[in-house]
């Protein structure tokens, strides 16, 4: 199931003009505040009627301005999860979840049973022990998991998530991210996910749509978009980096996990994944050192052969170096002085050096 969006809508200071295709998995709408992310999601949901354009989900037209089609919200069969859980305070968790079944029954014209469906979703989201609690007794992360479960139980064709983690602190975000990964990997429900957090996008997204001033600035896989040096301005130099697909090889007795990436092996602090499991690792550009030859006598364990693809300089003293490492791309942020001293240019064979402890736990997710 794929979503196709091609809409135009005027605002006070700019005109939103967005066109993109969202395949299965999680498509992240990424950008700074005011770039039109929520407007796009609201248009897909039916909460906003664009001035012009067309929106389709698989073969069904949700909106077509030229044909005068605007399917009502309740007929689109989409689940919407907002920044705040918006749970019914007078209902228990079980009752909040069961509320979603009302919409599932309407859409399927069948008699969906309460407990088996609720139990299945509650188990997936880790909220089985919370079913009899009122929403007021839940943490922010727990409330969001209940909100996601309620949306799932409505049997949606697609989930829309408008910055669902924005109101949570770091600990609560870390709590809920694995459940979103599980949702991505264990269901066939596509998701449109709004975020301005690079870390969330790197962990979750299969496709990234970067919005800037109401237009699509970049579209592609998370691996390609986040490793594009031209995106550093939108992402920010401190958050710039790359996403590497990896698989767990083994866990060592000294507290390190060995991972296989297309360019070689990575050693990271031990992770709670079994050997053979797929994962994805976000490596920040500021944590990568570039060496002409394979260095020796270093404490860093991760030394990967690479080839420079391009260098991007800005107005300051820094340079972003994009490298091909196996089938993946890495970014390194170094000084212009270092780039000149090493005579770095496209085609130069180098080695990328990454400290094991520089990769934060939050930057390693399920693949």
C-alpha positions in Angstrom: 0.0 0.0 0.0 1.5 3.3 -1.0 0.4 7.0 -0.5 0.7 9.6 -3.2 0.6 13.3 -2.3 0.6 16.2 -4.7 -1.0 19.3 -3.2 -0.8 23.1 -3.2 -2.1 25.2 -0.4 -1.5 29.0 0.3 -0.3 30.3 3.7 0.4 33.8 4.9 4.1 33.8 4.2 4.5 31.0 1.7 2.6 28.5 -0.5 2.8 24.8 0.4 3.6 22.9 -2.8 4.5 19.3 -2.0 4.6 16.1 -4.1 6.0 12.8 -2.9 5.3 9.0 -2.9 5.3 7.1 0.4 5.8 3.4 0.1 5.4 0.8 2.9 7.3 1.2 6.2 7.7 4.5 7.9 7.9 7.6 5.7 9.2 10.5 7.8 8.2 14.1 7.1 11.3 15.9 8.4 12.0 19.6 8.7 12.1 22.6 11.0 9.0 24.1 12.6 6.8 26.0 10.1 7.9 24.0 7.0 4.4 22.5 6.4 4.8 19.0 7.9 1.6 19.0 10.0 -0.3 20.6 7.2 0.5 17.7 4.9 -0.5 15.1 7.5 -3.8 17.0 8.2 -4.5 17.1 4.4 -4.0 13.3 4.2 -6.2 12.8 7.2 -9.0 15.0 5.9 -8.7 17.6 8.5 -7.6 20.2 5.9 -8.8 20.6 2.4 -6.0 21.8 0.1 -6.5 24.5 -2.5 -5.4 22.2 -5.3 -3.9 18.8 -5.9 -4.6 15.1 -5.4 -4.0 12.5 -2.7 -4.4 8.8 -3.2 -3.9 5.8 -1.0 -3.3 2.7 -3.1 -6.0 2.9 -5.8 -8.4 5.0 -3.8 -8.7 8.8 -4.3 -8.9 10.6 -1.0 -8.8 14.0 -2.5 -8.9 15.5 -6.0 -9.5 19.2 -6.2 -10.1 19.2 -10.0 -12.7 16.4 -9.7 -14.3 17.8 -6.6 -13.5 14.8 -4.5 -12.8 15.1 -0.8 -13.5 11.9 1.1 -14.8 12.5 4.6 -12.4 11.8 7.4 -14.3 8.8 8.8 -14.3 7.1 5.4 -10.5 7.4 4.9 -9.8 4.7 7.5 -6.6 6.3 8.8 -5.3 6.2 12.4 -4.1 9.5 13.8 -1.7 9.8 16.8 -1.1 13.3 18.0 1.7 14.8 20.2 -0.4 14.2 23.3 -2.2 10.9 23.8 -5.7 12.5 23.9 -7.0 9.5 25.9 -10.4 9.6 27.5 -9.7 10.3 31.2 -12.9 8.6 32.5 -12.0 5.3 30.8 -9.5 2.7 31.7 -6.7 1.7 29.4 -8.7 -1.3 28.2 -11.7 0.9 27.5 -9.6 3.4 25.6 -8.2 0.7 23.5 -11.6 -0.9 22.9 -12.9 2.4 21.7 -10.8 1.9 18.5 -12.7 -1.3 17.8 -15.9 0.7 17.2 -14.3 2.1 14.0 -12.9 -1.3 13.0 -16.4 -2.8 13.2 -17.8 0.0 11.1 -15.1 -0.4 8.4 -15.3 -4.2 8.2 -19.0 -4.6 8.9 -18.1 -7.5 11.2 -18.3 -8.4 14.8 -14.7 -7.9 16.0 -14.2 -9.4 19.5 -12.8 -7.1 22.2 -10.4 -9.1 24.4 -8.4 -11.1 21.8 -7.7 -8.0 19.7 -6.9 -5.8 22.6 -4.7 -8.5 24.2 -2.7 -8.8 20.9 -2.1 -5.1 20.6 -1.4 -4.7 24.3 1.2 -7.4 24.1 2.9 -5.8 21.1 3.1 -2.4 22.8 4.0 -3.8 26.2 1.0 -2.4 28.0 -0.7 -5.6 29.1 -0.1 -4.8 32.8 -1.7 -1.4 32.4 -5.1 -2.4 31.0 -7.1 -1.7 34.2 -5.4 1.6 35.0 -6.8 5.1 34.4 -4.9 7.3 32.0 -4.0 9.6 34.9 -1.8 6.9 36.4 0.3 6.5 33.3 3.6 8.1 32.3 3.8 10.1 29.1 5.4 7.2 27.2 2.7 4.8 28.4 0.0 7.2 27.3 1.5 7.4 23.9 1.6 3.6 23.6 -2.0 3.4 24.5 -2.9 6.1 21.9 -1.0 4.1 19.3 -2.8 0.9 20.3 -6.2 2.6 20.1 -5.3 3.8 16.6 -4.2 0.3 15.6 -7.4 -1.3 16.9 -9.4 0.8 14.5 -7.9 -1.4 11.7 -6.4 1.6 9.8 -5.0 1.3 6.3 -2.3 3.8 7.4 -1.1 5.4 10.6 -0.5 9.1 10.7 1.8 10.3 13.6 2.3 14.0 14.2 5.5 14.3 16.4 4.2 11.6 18.8 7.4 11.9 21.0 7.8 15.7 21.0 6.2 16.1 24.4 8.3 13.4 26.1 11.6 13.7 27.9 14.6 11.7 26.8 14.0 8.7 29.0 10.4 8.4 27.8 11.5 8.7 24.2 14.0 5.9 24.8 11.1 3.8 26.3 8.8 4.1 23.3 11.2 4.0 20.3 11.6 0.2 20.5 7.8 -0.3 20.3 7.6 2.0 17.2 10.4 -0.2 15.6 8.4 -3.3 16.5 5.3 -1.7 14.9 7.3 -0.9 11.8 8.8 -4.4 11.5 5.9 -6.6 12.7 2.9 -5.1 10.9 2.2 -4.3 7.3 0.6 -0.9 8.2 2.4 2.0 6.5 3.1 5.1 8.6 3.5 8.8 7.8 5.6 10.1 10.7 6.2 13.8 11.3 9.3 14.8 13.2 12.1 17.4 13.5 14.3 15.0 15.4 17.2 13.6 13.4 17.7 10.8 16.0 14.1 9.6 15.6 14.2 9.7 11.8 17.5 7.8 11.8 16.1 5.1 14.1 12.7 4.7 12.5 12.3 5.9 8.9 12.6 3.8 5.8 11.9 6.8 3.6 12.6 10.5 4.4 10.9 13.5 2.9 12.7 16.7 3.8 10.5 19.8 3.8 11.8 23.4 3.6 9.7 26.5 3.1 6.7 24.4 2.0 8.6 22.4 -0.7 10.3 19.0 -0.8 14.0 19.7 -0.5 15.1 16.0 -0.6 13.4 12.6 -0.9 14.9 9.1 -0.6 15.9 6.3 1.8 17.0 7.3 5.3 20.5 6.0 4.4 20.9 8.2 1.4 19.1 11.4 2.7 20.9 11.5 6.0 24.3 10.9 4.5 23.9 13.7 1.9 26.3 16.6 2.6 23.8 19.0 1.0 21.4 18.2 3.8 23.7 19.4 6.6 22.2 22.9 6.6 18.7 21.5 7.3 19.9 18.8 9.7 22.5 20.9 11.5 26.3 20.3 11.7 26.0 18.8 15.2 23.4 16.3 14.1 24.8 15.5 10.7 25.7 11.8 10.2 25.0 8.6 8.4 22.8 5.5 9.0 24.5 2.1 8.4 22.5 -1.1 8.1 24.2 -3.8 10.2 23.8 -7.3 11.6 24.9 -8.6 15.0 27.8 -11.1 14.6 28.6 -11.9 18.2 28.8 -10.5 21.7 32.3 -10.5 23.4 33.1 -11.1 27.0 34.6 -7.6 27.4 31.2 -5.9 27.0 31.4 -5.2 23.3 29.1 -6.4 20.5 30.6 -7.1 17.0 28.5 -5.9 14.1 28.9 -6.6 10.4 28.4 -3.6 8.0 29.0 -3.6 4.2 32.4 -2.0 4.7 33.7 -4.2 7.5 33.1 -4.7 11.2 32.1 -2.4 14.0 32.6 -2.9 17.7 30.1 -1.1 19.9 29.1 -1.3 23.6 27.1 -4.4 24.1 23.5 -4.3 22.9 20.5 -6.4 23.7 20.1 -8.1 20.4 20.8 -11.7 19.5 23.5 -12.8 17.0 22.0 -12.6 13.5 19.6 -9.8 14.3 19.4 -6.8 11.9 20.1 -3.3 13.2 20.9 0.1 12.0 23.6 2.4 13.5 23.7 6.1 13.3 27.3 7.5 13.2 27.6 11.2 13.7 30.0 13.1 11.3 31.7 14.8 14.3 32.7 11.4 15.6 34.6 10.2 12.4 38.3 10.8 11.8 39.7 10.6 8.3 43.2 9.0 7.8 45.1 8.5 4.5 46.6 5.2 5.6 45.4 2.5 7.9 46.4 3.9 11.3 48.1 1.8 14.0 48.7 2.4 17.7 45.2 3.8 18.2 42.7 3.0 20.9 39.8 3.3 18.3 38.6 -0.2 17.3 36.6 0.8 14.2 38.8 1.5 11.2 36.9 1.1 7.9 38.4 1.5 4.4 36.6 4.1 2.3 36.8 6.4 -0.7 36.0 10.1 -0.7 33.0 11.0 -2.9 32.8 14.7 -2.3 33.8 17.5 0.1 31.4 20.4 1.1 32.8 23.5 2.7 30.8 26.3 4.4 31.5 29.8 5.6 33.3 28.5 8.7 36.5 26.5 9.2 34.8 23.1 8.8 34.4 20.7 5.9 31.9 17.8 5.5 33.5 14.8 3.8 31.3 12.2 2.2 32.8 8.7 1.8 31.8 5.5 0.2 32.3 2.6 2.7 31.3 -0.7 1.2 27.7 -0.2 0.0 27.1 2.6 2.5 28.0 6.2 2.9 29.7 7.9 5.8 30.1 11.6 6.7 33.0 13.1 8.5 33.2 16.7 9.8 36.8 17.9 9.8 38.6 21.3 9.5 39.4 22.8 6.2 43.0 22.9 7.3 43.1 19.1 7.8 41.4 18.6 4.4 44.1 20.8 2.7 47.0 19.2 4.6 45.8 15.7 3.5 45.1 16.9 0.0 41.7 15.3 0.2 39.6 15.2 -3.0 37.0 13.0 -4.7 38.5 9.6 -5.4 41.1 9.7 -2.5 41.4 6.3 -0.7 41.1 6.8 3.0 40.2 5.1 6.3 37.4 6.2 8.5 38.1 5.9 12.2 35.2 5.7 14.7 35.5 5.4 18.4 33.3 2.6 19.8 32.0 4.7 22.7 31.1 7.6 20.5 28.0 5.8 19.2 25.2 6.4 21.7 22.8 3.7 22.7 19.9 5.8 21.3 21.6 5.8 17.9 21.4 2.0 17.6 18.0 0.6 16.6 16.3 -2.4 15.2 16.9 -2.9 11.5 
